[in-house]
Amino acid sequence: MRVLRLEPGARVRLADGQGSRGMGTVIRIAKRNALVQVDSCEFTEPLPPVHLIVPIADRERMLWLGEKCTELGATSWRPVLYRRSKSVSPRGEGPTFQQRLRARMASALEQSGGAWLPVPFPDATVETCIAAAPEGVRLVLAQGGAPIVSLIQSAPQVPVTVVLGPEGGLEESELEVFAAAGFAPASLGTSVLRFETAGVAALAVARALRG
């Protein structure tokens, strides 16, 4: 509000990140808060669920992906520490980074006119993220996999969960763990993509197919 130089009487849009959006009038602006009279409010149903499992990686690239996955309507965001994640510095992990990520997501939600923020989960292991993944279409992006479009279209009424590997890719043992849990290898084409590019591409495909 300070950046926009708003004053009492200004009309503003409101969003809570959980489906509610509204309009209001600024009544008072203080140093750390503001009072807004809500004039109207409507609820938007959530989009069909598309969950993203992301690598703990370079923090700036993770922040960029967090912003874009908010714009594209990801249902949840779950960061995983892979073996190859441990060599990355500076990594996007811990409570301070999670606060920055939530702020970036909130800004992206406001700018994109969305109604739902991705549910951010704490840092996890491979085993934890598998245990928490819903039943449905489970995909892990990997070269040589089936086209992602065909895999998502095969079961149009169930949640989609997409796993992104770290820089350098998932190790064979990690791929085996995902495969044993029903995650099918999915391909976005012949190019080797960075994790943030792959995340945006996979989420855009899923949203185009699922709404």
Backbone as CSV, one residue per row, in Angstrom:
resi,resn,N_x,N_y,N_z,CA_x,CA_y,CA_z,C_x,C_y,C_z
1,MET,0.817,-1.205,0.000,0.000,0.000,0.000,0.856,1.263,0.000
2,ARG,1.975,1.212,0.716,2.860,2.380,0.736,3.505,2.595,-0.632
3,VAL,3.929,1.483,-1.259,4.545,1.599,-2.583,3.556,2.181,-3.580
4,LEU,2.295,1.756,-3.489,1.263,2.252,-4.400,0.721,3.619,-3.994
5,ARG,1.175,4.114,-2.834,0.756,5.431,-2.324,-0.756,5.499,-2.151
6,LEU,-1.314,4.418,-1.608,-2.752,4.401,-1.369,-3.100,5.260,-0.161
7,GLU,-4.291,5.794,-0.177,-4.790,6.612,0.913,-6.176,6.119,1.303
8,PRO,-6.666,6.504,2.489,-8.026,6.125,2.866,-9.018,6.521,1.776
9,GLY,-9.930,5.601,1.507,-10.894,5.811,0.435,-10.563,5.050,-0.833
10,ALA,-9.312,4.565,-0.946,-8.905,3.818,-2.143,-9.602,2.467,-2.186
11,ARG,-9.915,2.007,-3.392,-10.503,0.696,-3.585,-9.398,-0.322,-3.805
12,VAL,-9.507,-1.476,-3.160,-8.471,-2.498,-3.263,-9.105,-3.870,-3.465
13,ARG,-8.343,-4.758,-4.115,-8.729,-6.156,-4.229,-8.138,-6.931,-3.056
14,LEU,-8.838,-7.962,-2.618,-8.405,-8.756,-1.479,-8.406,-10.234,-1.850
15,ALA,-7.478,-10.979,-1.286,-7.431,-12.423,-1.485,-6.828,-13.053,-0.241
16,ASP,-7.346,-14.219,0.150,-6.803,-14.904,1.320,-5.964,-16.121,0.947
17,GLY,-5.861,-16.432,-0.367,-5.074,-17.574,-0.798,-5.757,-18.904,-0.586
18,GLN,-6.988,-18.891,-0.097,-7.737,-20.125,0.145,-9.098,-20.079,-0.543
19,GLY,-9.148,-19.393,-1.680,-10.347,-19.393,-2.505,-11.197,-18.149,-2.447
20,SER,-11.030,-17.324,-1.428,-11.867,-16.132,-1.299,-11.175,-14.907,-1.890
21,ARG,-11.930,-14.178,-2.708,-11.461,-12.918,-3.267,-12.563,-11.882,-3.084
22,GLY,-12.157,-10.633,-2.880,-13.165,-9.605,-2.658,-12.674,-8.220,-3.022
23,MET,-13.538,-7.259,-2.780,-13.222,-5.847,-2.982,-13.487,-5.123,-1.679
24,GLY,-12.707,-4.080,-1.441,-12.892,-3.316,-0.216,-12.423,-1.883,-0.355
25,THR,-12.682,-1.118,0.687,-12.294,0.287,0.736,-11.345,0.498,1.904
26,VAL,-10.214,1.140,1.640,-9.232,1.406,2.692,-9.802,2.425,3.671
27,ILE,-9.815,2.057,4.944,-10.297,2.955,5.991,-9.133,3.665,6.674
28,ARG,-8.085,2.902,6.985,-6.948,3.483,7.701,-5.689,2.701,7.345
29,ILE,-4.558,3.411,7.199,-3.271,2.777,6.941,-2.311,3.163,8.065
30,ALA,-1.830,2.156,8.787,-0.857,2.378,9.854,0.512,1.906,9.391
31,LYS,1.479,1.918,10.302,2.850,1.575,9.927,2.969,0.116,9.502
32,ARG,2.310,-0.783,10.208,2.465,-2.217,9.948,1.171,-2.925,9.570
33,ASN,0.088,-2.193,9.462,-1.169,-2.842,9.105,-2.111,-1.814,8.489
34,ALA,-3.239,-2.299,8.020,-4.241,-1.425,7.431,-5.623,-1.969,7.751
35,LEU,-6.585,-1.094,7.776,-7.976,-1.467,7.986,-8.733,-1.270,6.686
36,VAL,-9.378,-2.346,6.234,-10.136,-2.296,4.981,-11.557,-2.761,5.244
37,GLN,-12.512,-2.002,4.776,-13.919,-2.412,4.863,-14.236,-3.259,3.639
38,VAL,-14.590,-4.522,3.871,-14.886,-5.442,2.770,-16.298,-5.191,2.266
39,ASP,-16.410,-4.899,0.981,-17.707,-4.587,0.383,-18.331,-5.792,-0.313
40,SER,-17.497,-6.652,-0.858,-18.027,-7.823,-1.557,-17.006,-8.943,-1.482
41,CYS,-17.490,-10.176,-1.556,-16.597,-11.326,-1.474,-17.204,-12.481,-2.250
42,GLU,-16.370,-13.245,-2.944,-16.835,-14.436,-3.651,-15.823,-15.551,-3.462
43,PHE,-16.308,-16.775,-3.549,-15.459,-17.938,-3.353,-15.250,-18.649,-4.677
44,THR,-13.989,-19.006,-4.956,-13.631,-19.728,-6.173,-13.268,-21.162,-5.813
45,GLU,-13.891,-22.109,-6.469,-13.580,-23.511,-6.222,-12.141,-23.813,-6.648
46,PRO,-11.451,-24.684,-5.934,-10.071,-25.004,-6.317,-10.020,-25.758,-7.639
47,LEU,-8.908,-25.611,-8.345,-8.688,-26.343,-9.576,-8.444,-27.817,-9.263
48,PRO,-8.614,-28.702,-10.256,-8.263,-30.107,-10.031,-6.834,-30.209,-9.510
49,PRO,-6.568,-31.074,-8.539,-5.275,-31.074,-7.851,-4.104,-31.514,-8.723
50,VAL,-3.072,-30.669,-8.723,-1.789,-30.988,-9.354,-0.707,-30.640,-8.331
51,HIS,-0.047,-31.660,-7.801,0.946,-31.476,-6.746,2.353,-31.509,-7.332
52,LEU,3.212,-30.646,-6.799,4.586,-30.549,-7.293,5.556,-30.941,-6.186
53,ILE,6.420,-31.911,-6.480,7.508,-32.295,-5.577,8.796,-31.766,-6.192
54,VAL,9.435,-30.828,-5.498,10.556,-30.088,-6.076,11.853,-30.423,-5.343
55,PRO,12.992,-30.276,-6.010,14.266,-30.513,-5.319,14.667,-29.314,-4.472
56,ILE,15.288,-29.559,-3.351,15.962,-28.477,-2.632,17.203,-28.152,-3.453
57,ALA,17.253,-26.934,-3.962,18.265,-26.555,-4.944,18.674,-25.108,-4.720
58,ASP,19.264,-24.493,-5.735,19.658,-23.096,-5.652,18.451,-22.249,-5.239
59,ARG,18.612,-21.434,-4.219,17.450,-20.779,-3.633,16.789,-19.772,-4.563
60,GLU,17.563,-19.050,-5.378,16.947,-18.076,-6.281,16.124,-18.763,-7.355
61,ARG,16.616,-19.897,-7.829,15.866,-20.626,-8.843,14.634,-21.286,-8.239
62,MET,14.709,-21.690,-6.980,13.528,-22.210,-6.300,12.481,-21.116,-6.095
63,LEU,12.921,-19.921,-5.740,11.982,-18.812,-5.575,11.280,-18.490,-6.890
64,TRP,12.047,-18.515,-7.982,11.448,-18.246,-9.303,10.392,-19.301,-9.623
65,LEU,10.718,-20.575,-9.365,9.765,-21.642,-9.632,8.536,-21.510,-8.731
66,GLY,8.740,-21.139,-7.472,7.608,-20.941,-6.578,6.653,-19.885,-7.080
67,GLU,7.217,-18.823,-7.629,6.396,-17.753,-8.205,5.585,-18.262,-9.394
68,LYS,6.249,-18.973,-10.298,5.580,-19.442,-11.515,4.560,-20.538,-11.217
69,CYS,4.846,-21.408,-10.256,3.882,-22.472,-9.966,2.640,-21.892,-9.295
70,THR,2.780,-20.751,-8.627,1.606,-20.065,-8.088,0.755,-19.512,-9.220
71,GLU,1.401,-18.879,-10.196,0.673,-18.329,-11.334,-0.068,-19.415,-12.105
72,LEU,0.530,-20.621,-12.169,-0.062,-21.723,-12.925,-1.016,-22.580,-12.092
73,GLY,-1.160,-22.255,-10.831,-2.159,-22.924,-10.018,-1.770,-24.268,-9.448
74,ALA,-0.508,-24.438,-9.040,-0.119,-25.684,-8.369,-0.904,-25.834,-7.068
75,THR,-1.274,-27.056,-6.752,-2.042,-27.309,-5.531,-1.145,-27.321,-4.302
76,SER,0.026,-27.926,-4.428,0.944,-27.987,-3.287,2.385,-27.964,-3.778
77,TRP,3.285,-27.692,-2.833,4.718,-27.555,-3.089,5.440,-28.303,-1.977
78,ARG,6.151,-29.361,-2.349,6.855,-30.148,-1.329,8.326,-30.283,-1.730
79,PRO,9.255,-29.625,-1.000,10.687,-29.699,-1.327,11.339,-30.953,-0.746
80,VAL,12.214,-31.574,-1.532,12.857,-32.825,-1.132,14.376,-32.677,-1.220
81,LEU,15.069,-33.181,-0.207,16.523,-33.177,-0.203,17.019,-34.481,-0.828
82,TYR,17.512,-34.393,-2.056,18.099,-35.551,-2.730,19.596,-35.604,-2.411
83,ARG,20.225,-36.697,-2.792,21.661,-36.807,-2.533,22.435,-35.703,-3.249
84,ARG,22.047,-35.413,-4.494,22.759,-34.383,-5.252,22.396,-32.970,-4.808
85,SER,21.346,-32.837,-3.994,21.004,-31.522,-3.460,22.049,-31.041,-2.468
86,LYS,22.722,-31.985,-1.809,23.620,-31.629,-0.718,24.850,-30.856,-1.178
87,SER,25.173,-30.921,-2.465,26.349,-30.214,-2.966,26.024,-28.800,-3.439
88,VAL,24.750,-28.417,-3.395,24.327,-27.101,-3.880,24.508,-26.051,-2.783
89,SER,24.988,-24.877,-3.162,25.120,-23.766,-2.224,24.994,-22.445,-2.997
90,PRO,24.155,-21.510,-2.494,23.279,-21.606,-1.320,21.979,-22.335,-1.664
91,ARG,21.534,-23.195,-0.752,20.324,-23.971,-0.969,19.099,-23.239,-0.413
92,GLY,17.979,-23.517,-1.023,16.716,-22.972,-0.544,16.087,-23.911,0.467
93,GLU,16.387,-23.738,1.713,15.853,-24.628,2.747,15.774,-23.883,4.074
94,GLY,15.011,-24.441,4.993,14.919,-23.874,6.336,13.793,-22.858,6.473
95,PRO,13.458,-22.477,7.720,12.334,-21.575,7.986,12.464,-20.206,7.328
96,THR,13.671,-19.632,7.308,13.832,-18.302,6.714,13.526,-18.329,5.222
97,PHE,14.039,-19.346,4.541,13.745,-19.460,3.115,12.257,-19.696,2.890
98,GLN,11.630,-20.496,3.721,10.207,-20.773,3.553,9.374,-19.505,3.692
99,GLN,9.786,-18.591,4.560,9.087,-17.310,4.683,9.238,-16.496,3.404
100,ARG,10.452,-16.479,2.841,10.666,-15.760,1.577,9.832,-16.372,0.463
101,LEU,9.748,-17.691,0.443,8.979,-18.376,-0.588,7.498,-18.019,-0.478
102,ARG,6.954,-18.036,0.725,5.544,-17.697,0.904,5.261,-16.266,0.472
103,ALA,6.189,-15.346,0.772,6.010,-13.958,0.353,6.029,-13.844,-1.169
104,ARG,6.931,-14.576,-1.824,6.998,-14.551,-3.291,5.723,-15.137,-3.895
105,MET,5.224,-16.208,-3.297,3.986,-16.813,-3.784,2.800,-15.866,-3.618
106,ALA,2.738,-15.186,-2.473,1.631,-14.256,-2.234,1.644,-13.129,-3.252
107,SER,2.827,-12.618,-3.564,2.941,-11.557,-4.562,2.495,-12.052,-5.938
108,ALA,2.889,-13.283,-6.287,2.502,-13.847,-7.580,0.995,-14.070,-7.648
109,LEU,0.392,-14.474,-6.535,-1.060,-14.682,-6.514,-1.785,-13.367,-6.769
110,GLU,-1.323,-12.308,-6.136,-1.958,-10.998,-6.309,-1.840,-10.520,-7.755
111,GLN,-0.661,-10.661,-8.344,-0.437,-10.168,-9.694,-1.171,-10.990,-10.744
112,SER,-1.345,-12.293,-10.489,-1.974,-13.154,-11.476,-3.494,-13.204,-11.335
113,GLY,-4.015,-12.648,-10.256,-5.456,-12.671,-10.057,-5.977,-14.026,-9.625
114,GLY,-5.100,-14.870,-9.100,-5.518,-16.192,-8.654,-6.234,-16.142,-7.324
115,ALA,-6.760,-17.300,-6.919,-7.509,-17.369,-5.667,-6.905,-18.342,-4.663
116,TRP,-6.046,-19.246,-5.145,-5.505,-20.284,-4.261,-3.981,-20.275,-4.273
117,LEU,-3.390,-20.239,-3.090,-1.944,-20.406,-2.962,-1.606,-21.896,-2.914
118,PRO,-0.463,-22.293,-3.469,-0.025,-23.674,-3.259,0.179,-23.921,-1.762
119,VAL,-0.196,-25.102,-1.310,0.052,-25.461,0.096,1.539,-25.777,0.238
120,PRO,2.291,-24.988,1.029,3.724,-25.249,1.169,4.006,-26.242,2.295
121,PHE,4.697,-27.310,1.978,5.066,-28.298,2.984,6.531,-28.117,3.371
122,PRO,6.918,-28.564,4.553,8.322,-28.434,4.988,9.232,-29.372,4.207
123,ASP,10.525,-29.127,4.334,11.530,-29.967,3.675,11.334,-31.431,4.075
124,ALA,11.534,-32.325,3.092,11.245,-33.735,3.342,12.302,-34.623,2.707
125,THR,12.258,-35.884,3.093,13.069,-36.910,2.444,12.253,-37.544,1.321
126,VAL,12.908,-38.334,0.501,12.201,-39.035,-0.564,11.109,-39.916,0.023
127,GLU,11.420,-40.642,1.075,10.456,-41.559,1.680,9.243,-40.808,2.233
128,THR,9.480,-39.661,2.845,8.378,-38.878,3.410,7.463,-38.351,2.321
129,CYS,8.050,-37.842,1.233,7.216,-37.274,0.169,6.402,-38.355,-0.519
130,ILE,6.942,-39.551,-0.645,6.189,-40.653,-1.246,5.018,-41.038,-0.350
131,ALA,5.261,-41.115,0.944,4.200,-41.482,1.882,3.067,-40.463,1.872
132,ALA,3.401,-39.188,1.613,2.392,-38.126,1.644,1.694,-37.930,0.306
133,ALA,2.224,-38.489,-0.764,1.652,-38.276,-2.101,0.301,-38.964,-2.214
134,PRO,-0.696,-38.279,-2.790,-2.012,-38.906,-2.946,-1.992,-39.973,-4.027
135,GLU,-2.957,-40.863,-3.955,-3.134,-41.824,-5.035,-3.588,-41.070,-6.284
136,GLY,-3.292,-41.621,-7.433,-3.660,-40.963,-8.682,-2.569,-41.149,-9.707
137,VAL,-2.406,-40.137,-10.565,-1.335,-40.167,-11.560,-0.055,-39.703,-10.873
138,ARG,0.890,-40.604,-10.747,2.169,-40.291,-10.108,3.259,-40.316,-11.175
139,LEU,3.927,-39.189,-11.354,4.906,-39.060,-12.425,6.236,-38.571,-11.874
140,VAL,7.324,-39.078,-12.431,8.655,-38.550,-12.156,9.280,-38.198,-13.500
141,LEU,9.676,-36.945,-13.651,10.222,-36.499,-14.935,11.582,-37.140,-15.162
142,ALA,11.721,-37.802,-16.308,12.965,-38.507,-16.622,13.049,-38.706,-18.125
143,GLN,14.262,-38.605,-18.663,14.455,-38.857,-20.084,14.112,-40.315,-20.396
144,GLY,13.499,-40.515,-21.535,13.136,-41.865,-21.929,11.777,-42.313,-21.433
145,GLY,11.099,-41.460,-20.653,9.772,-41.810,-20.169,8.720,-41.626,-21.247
146,ALA,7.521,-42.048,-20.946,6.405,-41.853,-21.877,6.039,-40.371,-21.916
147,PRO,5.456,-39.892,-23.016,5.048,-38.490,-23.092,4.103,-38.132,-21.941
148,ILE,4.376,-37.023,-21.293,3.600,-36.643,-20.111,2.127,-36.448,-20.439
149,VAL,1.821,-35.979,-21.643,0.427,-35.758,-22.029,-0.354,-37.062,-21.976
150,SER,0.203,-38.119,-22.533,-0.518,-39.393,-22.572,-0.723,-39.965,-21.176
151,LEU,0.229,-39.761,-20.287,0.109,-40.294,-18.928,-0.963,-39.560,-18.131
152,ILE,-1.051,-38.256,-18.306,-2.070,-37.485,-17.581,-3.456,-37.767,-18.156
153,GLN,-3.550,-37.892,-19.469,-4.843,-38.158,-20.100,-5.377,-39.545,-19.773
154,SER,-4.500,-40.440,-19.341,-4.931,-41.818,-19.093,-5.892,-41.936,-17.908
155,ALA,-5.872,-40.977,-17.001,-6.757,-41.012,-15.828,-7.193,-39.585,-15.511
156,PRO,-8.176,-39.080,-16.224,-8.507,-37.656,-16.144,-9.172,-37.189,-14.860
157,GLN,-9.641,-38.101,-13.997,-10.416,-37.684,-12.835,-9.655,-37.757,-11.515
158,VAL,-8.372,-38.047,-11.548,-7.641,-38.243,-10.298,-6.524,-37.208,-10.152
159,PRO,-5.998,-37.008,-8.926,-4.915,-36.044,-8.731,-3.657,-36.418,-9.517
160,VAL,-2.902,-35.388,-9.862,-1.612,-35.562,-10.541,-0.513,-35.115,-9.591
161,THR,0.511,-35.935,-9.428,1.692,-35.568,-8.650,2.910,-35.685,-9.547
162,VAL,3.690,-34.599,-9.641,4.853,-34.558,-10.530,6.114,-34.367,-9.701
163,VAL,7.080,-35.248,-9.896,8.367,-35.180,-9.195,9.411,-34.561,-10.111
164,LEU,10.091,-33.535,-9.611,11.213,-32.917,-10.322,12.511,-33.354,-9.662
165,GLY,13.462,-33.788,-10.442,14.752,-34.179,-9.894,15.677,-32.990,-9.722
166,PRO,16.806,-33.180,-9.038,17.782,-32.106,-8.830,18.660,-31.918,-10.064
167,GLU,19.526,-30.921,-10.007,20.508,-30.749,-11.077,21.374,-31.996,-11.165
168,GLY,21.558,-32.499,-12.374,22.294,-33.744,-12.547,21.396,-34.956,-12.546
169,GLY,20.128,-34.759,-12.183,19.163,-35.838,-12.232,19.115,-36.675,-10.970
170,LEU,18.084,-37.483,-10.881,17.947,-38.410,-9.761,18.944,-39.558,-9.904
171,GLU,19.455,-40.024,-8.789,20.315,-41.198,-8.830,19.466,-42.447,-9.076
172,GLU,20.093,-43.472,-9.585,19.356,-44.682,-9.955,18.594,-45.269,-8.766
173,SER,19.210,-45.249,-7.591,18.535,-45.796,-6.415,17.298,-44.991,-6.052
174,GLU,17.337,-43.668,-6.254,16.177,-42.827,-5.975,15.060,-43.098,-6.989
175,LEU,15.444,-43.264,-8.259,14.453,-43.608,-9.279,13.773,-44.932,-8.957
176,GLU,14.537,-45.874,-8.452,13.975,-47.179,-8.110,12.960,-47.067,-6.974
177,VAL,13.246,-46.204,-5.997,12.311,-46.009,-4.889,11.003,-45.412,-5.399
178,PHE,11.104,-44.413,-6.283,9.888,-43.821,-6.846,9.129,-44.838,-7.692
179,ALA,9.845,-45.611,-8.489,9.190,-46.611,-9.336,8.443,-47.630,-8.491
180,ALA,9.032,-48.044,-7.384,8.385,-49.021,-6.513,7.108,-48.470,-5.890
181,ALA,7.019,-47.126,-5.792,5.832,-46.485,-5.225,4.818,-46.104,-6.294
182,GLY,5.031,-46.543,-7.542,4.056,-46.301,-8.594,4.236,-45.017,-9.372
183,PHE,5.419,-44.396,-9.274,5.692,-43.185,-10.054,6.228,-43.599,-11.422
184,ALA,5.501,-43.234,-12.475,5.897,-43.601,-13.832,6.827,-42.552,-14.413
185,PRO,7.879,-42.941,-15.148,8.749,-41.958,-15.803,7.991,-41.219,-16.901
186,ALA,8.100,-39.890,-16.897,7.388,-39.044,-17.859,8.374,-38.124,-18.553
187,SER,8.153,-37.886,-19.824,9.070,-37.080,-20.631,8.397,-35.803,-21.117
188,LEU,9.182,-34.730,-21.162,8.746,-33.458,-21.737,9.405,-33.205,-23.090
189,GLY,10.078,-34.201,-23.636,10.749,-34.038,-24.921,12.181,-34.511,-24.849
190,THR,12.965,-34.128,-25.849,14.328,-34.643,-25.944,15.364,-33.766,-25.262
191,SER,15.013,-32.532,-24.942,15.984,-31.627,-24.327,16.154,-31.930,-22.843
192,VAL,17.361,-31.691,-22.331,17.617,-31.782,-20.893,17.270,-30.429,-20.283
193,LEU,16.274,-30.405,-19.412,15.776,-29.153,-18.844,16.263,-28.959,-17.417
194,ARG,16.494,-27.719,-17.058,16.740,-27.407,-15.656,15.455,-27.663,-14.879
195,PHE,15.606,-27.904,-13.570,14.443,-28.324,-12.796,13.330,-27.285,-12.821
196,GLU,13.692,-25.987,-12.793,12.645,-24.973,-12.772,11.923,-24.877,-14.114
197,THR,12.654,-25.081,-15.211,12.020,-25.097,-16.528,11.094,-26.301,-16.646
198,ALA,11.576,-27.453,-16.192,10.763,-28.663,-16.240,9.502,-28.522,-15.384
199,GLY,9.632,-27.874,-14.245,8.474,-27.689,-13.376,7.398,-26.841,-14.025
200,VAL,7.808,-25.738,-14.633,6.844,-24.861,-15.313,6.194,-25.591,-16.478
201,ALA,7.002,-26.297,-17.278,6.470,-26.997,-18.444,5.483,-28.089,-18.027
202,ALA,5.849,-28.887,-17.044,4.972,-29.972,-16.604,3.670,-29.439,-16.020
203,LEU,3.762,-28.377,-15.233,2.574,-27.821,-14.625,1.662,-27.179,-15.680
204,ALA,2.262,-26.533,-16.679,1.468,-25.930,-17.755,0.730,-27.011,-18.540
205,VAL,1.394,-28.130,-18.812,0.738,-29.234,-19.518,-0.419,-29.783,-18.679
206,ALA,-0.158,-30.015,-17.401,-1.191,-30.557,-16.531,-2.400,-29.626,-16.425
207,ARG,-2.140,-28.341,-16.327,-3.239,-27.388,-16.215,-4.007,-27.279,-17.541
208,ALA,-3.311,-27.368,-18.659,-3.998,-27.319,-19.952,-4.933,-28.510,-20.112
209,LEU,-4.529,-29.658,-19.568,-5.339,-30.867,-19.690,-6.421,-30.960,-18.609
210,ARG,-6.141,-30.411,-17.431,-7.057,-30.546,-16.304,-7.832,-29.277,-15.969
211,GLY,-7.544,-28.182,-16.617,-8.242,-26.958,-16.288,-7.585,-26.204,-15.154
